[in-house]
């Protein structure tokens, strides 16, 4: 430690007190070191300059030790807030995952019973109400089946229509 090198100089106070022989006095002096010096050891020297009754000046080192400057915990800082937010996010994530797991295990399994038909009893699922009666009669007689309906080209239909296919 080099005592000729000053890192931070705390201003000196001027105190004009007369102290009688065989008496003591206390001088209060507070200072705040820079925040950049936190968590490091430093040598702290407190010197007392005084004069006696004849006017002779003296310099006395009343304190000369190594001190650690610590940072006071003043509540919440950025790291602590981030930690709390991260922990809350993890708790929410665990709650969602737990809810999903409970939902999948809580579902009813499909039974292995025979499926029941719901709806129409028409095997082809075709609505024949819109067909003309003549076509329905042919279907019912068995001449035309819904799957084997004869296909006509557009020219044949046009020729049938021109002959008077409206009967």
Order of alpha helices (4+ residues) and beta strands (2+ residues): beta-beta-alpha-alpha-alpha
